[in-house]
Structure formats: C-alpha cells, structure tokens
C-alpha cells in the first residue's frame, strides 16, 4: 500500500525532530490528525487557530527548532494567518499547514472556501499547495528549508482529497 501525503508529511516532521503540532481539527485535516495519531508527534489541540500559530511561534523562538501549526479550511486559515504575523515579524521558523477543499470542487462556491496561497502570501516566505503524492516530498523539503533559511513562516495547503 502506498504512503499517503499526510503520512509522508508526518514522517518527514518526525525525522527532523518535530515533537508537537498545534492546531484545531476539522474535516479537511482529519487525514493529517490520523497520521499524527499513529506517530510519535503529539497533537496539541487549541480552541482557536490563532492560538496554534502563536504557540508554534513561541516554541520556535524558545528552541530555535521548527514550530508547526495547523488550521482548517476557510475561517481556520484566516485565523491561522493572524497568529503567524508574530512568527513572521520575529523571524521564528514555523511551518503552517492549512486544510483545503477537495481540488475537484474548486470554483464551485464551496462552503467557506478561500484562496490559501494568496491568503498566506504576505506572511510567508514560501507557500505552496500539495497537489500530489509524487510532488509532496520535494515541496516538504522546500518549505522546511525556507522556514529555517529565512527564519520565518513556510506554508503548505493540504487539499482534502490529496492528503489521504
């Protein structure tokens, strides 16, 4: 059985020593949460995505290691952005993960849809949508490298149908 994008991502995060992901679970992140559940990484649940971003930023500033946060589709992403400005301005290496609608529903007035790559552009050194399992490892590497090299935020959009 082939590895899922969520499984690949969690595996990479484990390899580089990530111990926590701060976030709020929603439908678009269920595959990621399931992969985290089967890993050595601890999911730290928050009440608001901005808190997840602030926690990841604080952890990164205190440790110098990559902080990771996650938010769901639509409002979850907009809330995540608000907290990421601190990481951006304080040059903290943070990887922000945002869930998104299935790609096949793009342009259909999907409930709570946003344009994550546009939304995160101002606050991120790197933003990219993971569009296939084949592309995923290179995108993960680029995002993590950008967060560390630029001392700031890297963002990945994880469309619901592409991470399972």
trRosetta pair geometry for C-beta under 8 A, 3 or more apart (Angstrom, degrees):
i j d omega theta_ij theta_ji phi_ij phi_ji
2 133 6.9 71 149 154 127 168
3 7 4.7 -131 -170 91 88 125
3 8 5.2 105 132 -60 124 87
3 11 7.5 -29 -164 -8 143 145
3 133 7.2 149 85 -156 76 127
4 7 4.3 98 54 6 81 103
4 8 6.9 -142 94 -5 44 84
4 31 6.3 -125 155 -179 148 123
4 35 6.8 -134 76 -76 120 126
4 133 7.3 -113 -159 -100 30 119
4 163 6.3 60 163 162 105 53
4 164 5.6 -62 -140 175 129 24
5 8 5.6 -51 -147 36 33 114
5 9 6.3 34 154 -20 65 105
5 31 7.8 54 65 127 84 137
5 130 5.7 135 -171 145 142 138
5 132 7.9 -174 -78 150 125 20
5 133 5.3 -129 -68 -96 84 72
5 136 4.9 -164 -132 -94 92 151
5 158 7.0 172 118 -143 128 101
5 162 5.8 18 3 139 158 75
5 163 4.2 -98 73 -126 113 56
5 164 7.6 1 31 12 92 22
6 9 5.8 -55 -148 36 30 111
6 10 6.4 26 156 -14 65 107
6 31 4.2 -166 -28 135 155 97
6 32 4.6 -141 -136 -87 114 52
6 34 7.0 59 125 63 149 88
6 35 4.1 -175 137 -17 101 143
6 158 7.4 79 -83 -166 82 141
6 163 4.4 75 -46 168 91 102
6 164 6.9 16 0 -87 119 35
7 10 5.9 -55 -144 40 30 107
7 11 6.2 35 155 -22 64 108
7 35 4.8 -152 -82 -124 53 124
8 11 5.6 -58 -151 36 28 115
8 12 6.5 28 154 -18 64 105
8 133 6.9 138 -13 -148 148 84
8 136 5.3 87 93 122 148 139
8 137 6.4 -95 176 -71 131 79
8 140 7.2 -146 132 -30 100 152
9 12 5.8 -55 -151 35 31 109
9 13 6.3 28 153 -17 65 107
9 32 7.1 -33 75 -122 136 95
9 35 7.2 86 63 110 89 156
9 97 7.8 96 172 -109 150 139
9 130 8.0 -63 -66 -85 125 166
9 136 7.0 -94 -58 -177 85 120
9 140 6.0 -168 -113 -101 72 130
9 156 7.8 -172 -122 100 135 160
9 158 7.7 -48 -34 -98 163 133
9 163 7.7 -26 2 -142 132 109
10 13 5.6 -54 -145 39 33 112
10 14 6.3 37 154 -21 66 103
10 32 7.3 154 -55 -155 107 67
10 35 4.2 -173 -10 140 146 114
10 36 5.7 -155 -115 -78 131 56
10 38 7.9 90 119 69 158 84
10 39 4.9 -141 165 -49 124 154
10 41 6.3 -134 -155 20 95 137
11 14 5.7 -53 -148 34 30 111
11 15 6.4 34 152 -23 63 106
11 39 7.7 -143 -74 -110 48 127
12 15 5.5 -53 -150 32 32 116
12 16 6.6 14 159 -6 66 106
12 137 7.4 164 -72 -128 134 70
12 140 4.9 74 83 155 175 147
12 141 7.8 -118 -149 -65 141 64
12 144 7.4 -140 151 -35 121 148
13 16 6.3 -64 -147 43 30 98
13 18 4.0 -45 177 39 92 138
13 21 7.5 16 169 -65 161 111
13 41 6.2 19 112 -74 121 149
13 68 6.4 13 -137 -62 134 162
13 95 7.9 -140 -103 67 109 154
14 17 7.8 58 179 -60 30 16
14 18 6.7 -75 -74 53 30 85
14 39 5.6 -134 -67 -169 130 122
14 40 5.9 97 -129 48 116 100
14 41 6.1 -115 -80 -41 84 103
16 66 6.7 26 122 25 129 136
16 144 6.6 -166 -50 -160 172 149
17 65 6.5 -87 103 -154 118 136
18 21 7.1 45 156 -61 125 80
18 41 5.9 10 110 -112 94 121
18 65 7.7 173 -95 151 57 115
18 66 6.1 -55 -86 85 100 107
18 68 5.5 31 -151 -8 138 134
19 40 7.9 -57 -129 128 61 89
19 41 6.4 172 -170 -128 22 66
19 42 6.5 6 156 22 71 96
20 41 6.7 166 -90 -170 16 83
20 42 5.2 -26 -105 69 72 91
20 43 7.8 133 -158 -106 64 15
20 44 5.2 16 -167 -14 114 118
20 59 6.9 -134 63 -122 127 168
20 68 7.1 175 99 53 58 94
21 36 6.0 -94 32 -116 135 144
21 41 5.9 46 -11 156 99 126
21 42 7.6 -176 25 89 66 45
21 43 5.5 -25 67 -113 96 62
21 44 6.9 -180 82 23 40 78
21 68 4.7 -50 -112 105 76 114
21 69 7.0 152 -170 -104 67 24
21 70 5.8 26 168 -9 113 115
21 97 7.7 -13 -156 26 123 132
22 44 4.8 -29 -103 73 68 109
22 46 5.8 46 179 -31 91 124
22 51 7.5 -124 166 120 124 72
22 52 3.9 169 127 -149 96 75
22 53 7.7 -154 95 -40 123 22
22 55 4.3 161 -115 81 166 127
22 56 5.1 -143 34 -50 123 88
22 59 7.8 169 -25 -3 128 137
22 67 7.6 -8 12 177 117 97
22 68 7.1 152 21 93 71 58
22 69 4.7 -28 72 -109 93 81
22 70 7.3 170 86 21 45 71
23 29 6.9 -144 147 -179 141 165
23 43 6.9 -62 49 -159 96 92
23 44 7.6 104 19 71 56 64
23 45 7.2 -45 80 -115 51 45
23 46 6.6 -141 133 21 4 103
23 49 7.1 11 -144 -120 63 77
23 52 4.8 66 -90 -133 42 150
23 69 5.8 144 -72 -171 83 59
23 70 3.3 -6 -102 61 148 90
23 71 6.4 -143 -142 -62 95 43
23 97 7.5 -36 -89 66 145 104
24 45 6.8 80 -105 -156 51 73
24 46 5.6 -77 -60 67 87 81
24 47 7.4 41 -96 -179 119 8
24 48 7.1 -11 -52 -135 143 7
24 49 5.4 -91 16 -71 122 75
24 52 6.4 -121 -16 -38 81 136
24 70 7.5 -154 36 97 50 79
24 71 6.4 27 44 -121 97 61
24 72 6.5 -77 94 -13 94 102
24 76 6.3 -145 74 -132 116 113
25 29 5.6 -137 -140 84 56 117
25 30 6.9 74 -170 -84 102 60
25 33 5.2 32 -116 -74 115 152
25 43 7.8 40 -60 172 107 142
25 45 7.0 -41 -9 -115 97 103
25 72 7.5 62 160 -63 22 116
26 29 5.5 73 53 21 66 101
26 30 7.7 -94 103 -40 32 78
26 72 3.0 19 41 -101 142 150
26 73 6.7 -131 111 21 138 78
26 76 5.9 -128 3 -52 149 155
26 99 6.2 -152 75 44 104 153
27 30 5.9 -26 -156 -19 35 115
27 72 7.1 80 41 -148 61 125
27 73 7.5 -31 66 12 92 119
27 99 7.5 154 85 154 57 154
27 160 6.9 -2 131 -114 88 137
28 72 5.2 129 45 -153 108 79
28 73 4.5 113 -17 -30 152 103
28 76 8.0 -169 49 51 123 147
28 99 2.7 130 114 160 115 130
28 100 6.0 140 -162 27 144 18
28 101 7.0 -71 -98 -71 126 34
28 158 7.3 138 157 92 97 89
28 159 7.9 -77 -156 -158 109 30
28 160 4.6 -97 -130 -75 72 101
29 32 4.8 -54 -167 44 74 117
29 33 5.6 78 133 -27 89 100
29 70 5.8 113 -129 156 144 129
29 71 8.0 -161 -52 121 140 13
29 72 5.6 -101 -10 -94 112 78
29 97 7.6 105 -117 122 112 113
29 99 4.4 -106 -52 -58 77 131
29 158 7.4 82 -103 79 67 130
30 33 5.6 -54 -142 38 32 112
30 34 6.3 35 158 -22 65 105
31 34 5.7 -53 -148 35 31 113
31 35 6.5 31 154 -18 64 104
31 160 7.5 138 4 -155 119 60
31 163 4.7 157 87 111 140 102
31 164 4.6 -128 -97 -86 147 71
32 35 5.8 -56 -151 37 32 110
32 36 6.3 32 151 -19 66 106
32 70 6.6 -174 117 -140 152 157
32 97 6.8 148 -137 144 163 148
32 99 7.5 -131 7 -80 131 100
32 158 6.5 71 -54 115 127 166
32 163 6.4 -21 -54 155 84 148
33 36 5.6 -53 -147 37 33 113
33 37 6.3 42 151 -28 64 103
33 43 6.2 43 -136 -101 81 159
34 37 5.5 -47 -149 27 32 118
34 38 6.9 18 156 -7 62 105
35 38 6.2 -65 -154 42 32 102
35 39 6.4 29 150 -24 66 116
36 39 5.5 -67 -147 35 35 114
36 41 5.2 -78 -147 83 86 109
36 42 7.9 58 171 178 109 7
36 43 4.9 92 128 -57 143 107
37 43 7.2 -26 -68 -7 65 129
44 52 7.9 155 90 -121 94 82
44 55 6.9 -127 102 139 139 156
46 49 7.1 130 86 -91 126 26
46 51 4.3 -176 -173 92 134 116
46 52 4.6 -153 22 -61 149 81
46 55 6.8 -158 -79 -2 135 141
47 51 6.4 46 51 25 70 152
48 51 4.8 95 68 0 83 106
48 52 7.6 -148 100 -7 47 83
48 79 6.0 -123 177 179 84 139
49 52 5.1 -45 -154 28 47 117
49 53 6.6 45 151 -17 71 99
49 69 7.5 112 -168 162 75 116
49 70 8.0 -97 -132 106 98 39
49 71 3.8 49 -138 -107 139 116
49 72 7.5 -129 -74 19 133 71
49 76 5.0 129 -54 -162 149 66
49 77 7.6 -75 151 -68 167 13
49 79 3.7 109 59 99 111 113
49 80 4.3 -65 155 -63 122 72
49 83 7.0 -153 127 11 66 130
50 53 5.8 -53 -154 36 36 110
50 54 6.3 34 150 -17 67 107
50 79 4.9 -97 -38 174 82 84
50 80 7.0 -150 -78 -94 44 23
50 82 4.8 -31 -108 81 114 111
50 83 3.9 152 -159 -46 59 110
51 54 5.6 -54 -142 40 33 111
51 55 6.1 35 156 -21 66 106
51 83 6.8 -125 -23 -91 14 151
52 55 5.8 -55 -147 36 28 111
52 56 6.4 25 155 -16 64 106
52 69 4.0 132 143 -154 97 111
52 70 6.5 -86 166 47 151 47
52 71 6.5 174 61 -64 143 86
52 80 6.7 -36 72 -113 113 86
52 83 6.8 139 66 72 58 161
53 56 5.9 -55 -146 38 30 109
53 57 6.2 32 154 -20 64 109
53 69 4.8 -179 -85 97 49 171
53 71 7.8 -15 -46 -40 101 121
53 80 5.2 133 -53 -160 123 61
53 81 7.8 -144 -76 -15 164 5
53 82 7.3 151 52 76 150 59
53 83 2.7 137 74 99 120 118
53 84 4.7 -89 -159 -56 136 64
53 86 7.3 131 132 40 100 103
53 87 6.7 -112 175 -10 90 122
53 94 7.3 69 -154 174 72 153
53 96 6.7 10 -109 -106 98 115
54 57 5.6 -54 -146 38 30 114
54 58 6.2 33 155 -20 65 106
54 83 4.5 -99 -38 -154 76 115
54 86 6.1 48 -113 42 74 149
55 58 5.7 -53 -146 36 30 111
55 59 6.3 30 155 -18 64 106
55 67 7.5 -178 115 -170 59 127
55 69 6.9 130 65 -92 88 114
56 59 5.8 -54 -147 38 30 112
56 60 6.3 30 154 -19 64 108
56 67 3.3 139 180 148 72 112
56 68 5.7 -143 -128 57 126 16
56 69 3.9 -113 -19 -39 144 103
56 87 6.9 -16 100 -76 92 141
56 92 8.0 143 125 128 72 127
56 94 4.9 98 130 -136 115 112
56 95 7.8 -114 -177 51 141 55
56 96 7.6 156 82 -84 160 72
57 60 5.8 -57 -148 37 29 110
57 61 6.3 26 156 -17 65 108
57 67 6.0 -152 -57 75 21 159
57 83 7.0 -155 -7 157 129 91
57 84 7.3 168 -61 -125 122 42
57 86 4.9 92 152 99 169 106
57 87 3.7 -128 -106 -72 108 91
57 90 6.7 93 -177 56 113 129
57 92 4.7 109 -152 76 70 155
57 94 5.7 -32 -83 -67 65 142
58 61 5.8 -57 -145 37 30 109
58 62 6.2 23 159 -14 65 110
58 67 7.5 116 54 -108 45 156
58 92 8.0 -10 -45 -139 15 163
59 62 6.0 -61 -146 40 27 107
59 63 6.0 -9 169 11 66 117
59 65 7.5 -53 143 71 91 89
59 67 4.3 133 73 -105 103 112
60 63 6.6 -73 -131 53 22 88
60 64 7.2 55 -178 -116 57 8
60 65 6.6 -123 -122 77 60 46
60 66 6.5 -10 -108 -152 106 19
60 67 3.6 -94 -41 -13 100 111
60 87 6.6 54 53 -131 142 107
60 92 3.9 112 97 178 123 103
60 93 5.1 -162 -159 60 129 62
60 94 5.4 -108 -25 -68 157 79
61 90 6.0 -21 -91 137 127 133
61 92 4.7 -58 -58 -101 81 122
63 67 8.0 132 46 -63 113 88
64 93 7.7 45 -179 24 43 118
65 93 7.4 -102 148 74 20 121
66 93 5.1 -73 -100 124 62 110
66 94 7.1 137 -163 -109 65 25
66 95 5.7 24 -178 -9 116 105
66 144 6.5 -31 -97 -142 155 89
66 147 6.0 72 -119 112 102 140
66 148 6.9 -58 -71 -65 100 93
67 87 7.2 -134 63 -114 129 133
67 92 6.5 3 18 151 127 114
67 93 6.9 137 17 94 75 62
67 94 4.6 -27 71 -109 96 82
67 95 7.4 -177 88 26 46 66
68 94 7.2 164 -85 -162 29 66
68 95 4.8 -13 -109 66 80 99
68 96 7.9 173 -154 -83 51 28
68 97 6.9 23 -174 -8 94 110
69 80 6.5 165 122 -143 119 106
69 83 7.5 -100 144 97 171 131
69 84 7.8 -153 60 -79 138 93
69 94 6.7 -1 9 -175 103 114
69 95 7.7 166 27 87 59 54
69 96 5.5 -16 68 -115 92 70
69 97 7.1 -170 95 28 43 76
70 80 7.7 -65 159 -106 16 139
70 96 7.5 154 -89 -166 37 54
70 97 4.2 -20 -106 72 87 104
70 98 7.2 170 -156 -83 60 35
70 99 7.4 59 179 -29 99 87
71 76 3.8 173 170 155 89 91
71 77 5.2 155 104 -81 123 40
71 79 6.1 -180 -138 69 143 92
71 80 3.6 -128 -10 -48 149 127
71 96 7.5 -7 12 -174 101 98
71 97 7.5 160 25 88 56 58
71 98 5.3 -15 69 -113 86 80
71 99 7.2 -127 107 16 46 82
72 75 7.8 12 80 69 95 68
72 76 3.3 109 53 5 70 166
72 77 7.3 -103 87 -34 37 71
72 98 7.5 39 132 -161 4 68
72 99 4.7 -20 -140 44 50 125
73 76 6.2 60 48 37 27 115
73 77 6.7 -17 -155 -18 22 110
73 98 7.5 110 -89 166 39 89
73 99 5.0 -71 -44 102 73 94
73 100 5.5 116 -104 -121 93 29
73 101 5.8 86 -132 -48 145 69
73 112 5.7 106 121 107 98 111
73 113 7.1 -36 176 -103 112 44
73 114 7.4 171 -177 19 66 93
73 160 7.7 -31 -54 -44 128 111
74 77 6.3 145 69 22 11 100
74 78 7.2 -33 153 -3 46 103
74 111 7.5 -59 -52 130 152 62
74 112 2.9 -38 -76 160 167 99
74 113 6.3 -41 -82 -50 96 11
74 114 5.4 147 -113 -18 44 101
75 78 5.5 -55 -144 39 40 110
75 79 6.1 41 157 -20 71 104
75 112 6.1 -67 -7 -154 84 120
76 79 5.9 -56 -149 37 28 110
76 80 6.4 33 151 -24 63 106
76 98 7.0 156 108 -144 98 88
76 99 6.9 19 83 42 143 100
77 80 5.4 -52 -148 32 34 115
77 81 6.6 41 153 -25 65 100
77 98 4.4 54 -105 -148 102 137
77 99 7.8 -133 -58 52 99 60
77 100 7.9 38 -57 -82 141 79
77 114 5.5 -141 68 54 137 147
77 116 5.5 -104 -149 -108 155 94
77 119 5.8 64 140 112 120 157
77 120 7.5 -86 -176 -52 107 101
78 81 5.7 -45 -153 26 35 116
78 82 7.2 42 151 -24 61 98
78 114 6.7 177 -49 -87 95 159
78 119 6.7 -96 -88 -159 67 134
79 82 5.9 -47 -160 23 38 114
79 83 7.3 24 152 -6 64 103
80 83 6.3 -67 -161 42 36 103
80 84 6.2 36 149 -28 71 112
80 96 5.9 130 162 -162 126 123
80 98 6.2 -157 47 -88 158 104
81 84 5.5 -59 -145 32 33 115
81 85 7.4 49 158 -36 63 88
81 119 6.0 -112 -65 158 145 96
81 120 6.2 -140 -99 -97 103 65
81 123 5.7 165 -153 7 82 153
82 85 6.6 -42 -172 4 32 110
83 86 6.3 -41 -178 19 54 110
83 87 7.7 45 136 -7 71 102
84 87 5.3 -51 -157 39 57 112
84 88 6.0 61 145 -24 77 103
84 94 6.7 -161 -133 95 88 145
84 96 5.7 -22 -95 -67 136 148
84 120 7.6 4 76 -137 164 89
84 123 4.6 87 108 157 117 141
84 124 7.5 -13 155 -65 143 78
84 153 5.1 62 -173 -106 114 157
84 155 7.9 15 -140 -76 163 114
85 88 5.3 -52 -145 38 36 117
85 89 6.0 27 161 -13 69 109
85 123 5.7 -89 -81 -120 62 117
86 89 6.1 -60 -142 43 26 102
86 90 5.8 3 165 2 65 118
86 92 7.6 5 122 20 76 131
87 90 6.2 -69 -134 52 22 96
87 92 4.2 -92 -144 62 76 107
87 94 4.2 -24 -167 2 156 142
87 152 6.8 117 136 -158 86 54
87 153 5.2 97 105 -66 120 101
88 91 7.8 16 172 -69 25 37
88 123 4.9 -118 -52 -161 148 73
88 124 7.5 -91 -94 -69 116 31
88 152 5.5 44 -127 -154 57 104
88 153 5.2 -44 -75 -1 83 117
91 151 3.9 21 179 133 97 113
91 152 5.8 -55 -131 -70 52 74
92 151 7.1 20 -51 178 8 76
92 152 7.3 67 58 -115 41 33
92 153 7.9 34 78 -61 74 73
93 147 4.2 97 -160 150 84 93
93 148 5.1 31 -124 -86 145 50
93 151 5.9 -73 -59 -132 82 45
93 152 7.0 9 -98 28 47 18
94 147 6.2 -148 52 -147 29 124
94 152 7.4 -54 32 160 83 35
94 153 4.9 -20 69 -107 100 73
94 154 7.4 -178 91 29 51 63
95 143 6.1 80 -127 142 105 114
95 144 6.4 -18 -78 -92 131 68
95 147 5.6 -74 -65 -54 75 160
95 153 7.9 150 -93 -157 21 59
95 154 5.3 -20 -110 70 68 96
95 155 7.7 156 -164 -90 51 30
95 156 7.1 4 -176 4 96 105
96 120 6.9 -171 86 -133 136 135
96 124 7.2 -110 38 -91 123 117
96 153 5.8 12 -8 -166 115 108
96 154 7.2 179 24 87 74 43
96 155 4.5 -20 69 -107 103 80
96 156 7.4 171 88 26 55 61
97 155 7.7 172 -80 -156 26 59
97 156 5.5 -14 -112 67 69 94
97 158 6.0 12 -173 -9 97 123
98 116 5.1 -180 89 -135 140 137
98 120 7.2 -159 -4 -50 142 135
98 155 6.8 8 0 -171 108 103
98 156 7.4 178 27 90 68 47
98 157 5.3 -29 72 -111 95 65
98 158 6.9 170 82 22 41 78
99 157 7.9 59 176 -162 7 64
99 158 5.7 -44 -108 73 49 93
99 159 7.9 97 -173 -117 56 18
99 160 6.4 47 -173 -70 100 80
100 116 5.7 -94 -83 -14 123 137
100 129 7.2 -34 23 -131 160 109
100 157 4.9 31 -25 -179 136 104
100 158 6.5 160 16 74 88 40
100 159 4.6 -49 79 -96 106 59
100 160 6.7 -135 82 -19 51 74
101 105 5.0 -93 153 77 121 120
101 106 7.0 155 89 -72 116 60
101 110 4.5 55 -121 138 164 162
101 113 5.6 -33 -12 -103 140 96
101 159 6.7 -23 84 -143 38 86
101 160 6.3 -38 -163 7 23 114
102 105 4.9 80 71 6 87 106
102 159 6.1 91 -129 171 29 102
102 160 4.9 -63 -64 65 69 102
102 161 3.9 62 -132 -20 95 117
103 106 5.6 -16 -167 -22 49 116
103 131 7.1 71 -81 -135 154 83
103 159 4.9 27 -46 -176 86 163
103 161 6.1 -105 17 54 82 119
103 162 6.5 58 -19 -39 118 113
104 161 6.7 20 6 15 100 164
105 108 5.0 -86 -170 35 68 128
105 110 4.7 83 142 -79 118 130
106 110 7.5 -46 -95 -9 27 131
106 113 7.9 141 -125 -150 53 141
109 113 7.3 -161 -167 19 22 133
110 113 4.2 91 71 -54 93 122
114 119 5.4 28 153 -48 126 143
115 118 4.1 24 111 27 115 117
115 119 6.0 153 83 -24 62 90
116 119 5.2 -57 -136 39 33 116
116 120 5.9 12 172 -5 71 111
116 127 7.4 -160 135 -178 83 121
116 129 7.0 118 73 -84 118 98
116 155 7.4 -157 162 150 103 127
116 157 4.2 133 89 -94 148 127
117 120 6.6 -62 -138 45 23 97
117 121 6.5 50 154 -58 58 96
117 127 5.1 148 -139 129 66 118
117 128 7.2 39 -109 -106 109 20
117 129 6.1 -69 -55 -35 115 99
117 157 6.4 -75 -54 -16 76 138
118 121 5.7 -33 -151 -10 31 121
120 123 5.8 -79 -161 55 59 97
120 124 4.7 30 153 -11 96 131
120 127 4.6 152 95 -110 115 141
120 153 7.7 -129 -174 130 104 126
120 155 4.1 -86 161 72 155 176
120 157 8.0 -167 11 -55 139 97
121 124 6.4 -76 -127 46 18 98
121 127 5.9 -103 -86 26 55 148
123 153 5.6 -7 139 62 84 152
123 155 7.7 77 87 -42 94 134
124 127 4.5 97 89 -52 151 100
124 152 7.3 147 -149 133 38 108
124 153 4.6 -92 -108 105 65 101
124 154 6.2 89 -160 -125 104 24
124 155 4.4 -74 -100 -2 153 111
125 146 4.8 -177 106 164 115 108
125 147 6.9 166 48 -85 126 43
125 150 4.1 146 -128 82 161 158
125 152 4.5 116 -30 80 119 122
125 153 6.3 150 5 68 81 53
125 154 6.0 -47 61 -79 93 70
126 142 6.4 -170 -164 137 150 92
126 143 5.4 -168 107 -117 133 59
126 146 3.7 79 -19 95 137 170
126 147 7.3 -91 34 -46 118 68
126 150 7.8 155 -19 23 96 142
126 154 4.3 -1 61 -130 107 89
126 155 6.8 -179 95 31 61 63
127 154 7.5 -178 -73 -167 48 52
127 155 4.2 -1 -110 67 85 109
127 156 7.6 -171 -149 -75 52 30
127 157 7.5 50 -180 -21 89 96
128 139 5.2 -143 107 -150 143 114
128 142 7.2 49 -1 87 153 126
128 143 6.7 -123 34 -70 114 106
128 155 7.5 153 23 91 53 68
128 156 6.1 -18 70 -115 78 68
128 157 7.2 -138 108 23 36 84
129 156 7.6 122 -114 -168 24 60
129 157 4.1 -30 -107 66 75 116
129 159 6.6 43 -172 -28 109 103
130 135 6.7 172 -154 93 63 106
130 136 5.3 43 -154 -104 116 83
130 139 5.6 -180 -100 86 81 156
130 156 5.8 33 -31 -176 105 109
130 157 6.8 -163 13 82 71 57
130 158 5.6 6 39 -106 121 62
130 159 7.2 -149 72 17 75 80
130 162 5.8 171 109 123 86 132
130 163 6.9 70 91 -78 132 89
131 135 5.7 24 57 44 81 151
131 159 7.3 40 -108 17 52 128
131 162 6.1 -100 -152 -127 25 154
132 135 4.7 88 58 10 87 102
132 136 6.9 -126 96 -29 47 85
132 162 6.6 -91 -81 -149 31 111
133 136 5.4 -35 -148 2 35 126
133 162 7.8 -169 -44 -177 65 78
135 138 6.2 -74 -172 47 52 105
135 139 5.7 43 144 -21 87 117
136 139 5.7 -67 -144 41 29 109
136 140 6.1 31 163 -23 70 106
137 140 5.7 -52 -146 33 30 112
137 141 6.4 30 156 -18 64 106
138 141 5.7 -55 -151 36 32 112
138 142 6.3 29 154 -17 66 107
139 142 5.7 -54 -145 38 32 110
139 143 6.2 33 157 -20 66 107
139 156 6.7 110 144 -119 114 116
140 143 5.9 -58 -148 36 28 110
140 144 6.3 20 159 -13 65 110
140 156 7.5 6 -96 -83 60 155
141 144 6.2 -61 -146 40 26 105
141 145 6.0 25 158 -17 64 113
142 145 5.8 -58 -142 41 27 111
142 146 6.1 29 158 -22 64 108
142 154 8.0 173 119 -153 65 138
143 146 5.8 -56 -148 34 27 111
143 147 6.5 27 155 -20 63 105
143 154 4.0 142 -170 153 76 135
143 155 7.4 -132 -140 51 118 20
143 156 5.5 -29 -97 -54 163 107
144 147 5.8 -52 -149 33 32 111
144 148 6.5 20 157 -8 65 108
144 154 6.8 -131 -66 57 24 159
145 148 6.1 -64 -148 44 29 103
145 149 5.6 19 162 -13 69 117
146 149 6.0 -57 -128 44 25 104
146 150 5.6 -5 179 11 64 118
146 152 7.8 -55 145 68 82 89
146 154 4.6 119 80 -91 109 121
147 150 7.0 -65 -127 53 13 89
147 151 7.8 50 167 -112 48 14
147 152 6.5 -126 -137 76 53 46
147 153 6.7 -9 -115 -151 92 14
147 154 4.0 -90 -54 -3 96 112
148 151 7.3 10 -173 -73 26 51
158 162 6.9 -147 -170 77 59 101
158 163 4.7 31 -179 -56 108 139
159 162 4.4 64 69 14 97 113
159 163 7.0 166 74 -16 49 91
160 163 6.9 -72 -149 31 22 100
160 164 7.5 18 164 -22 59 108
161 164 6.8 -56 -152 22 33 109
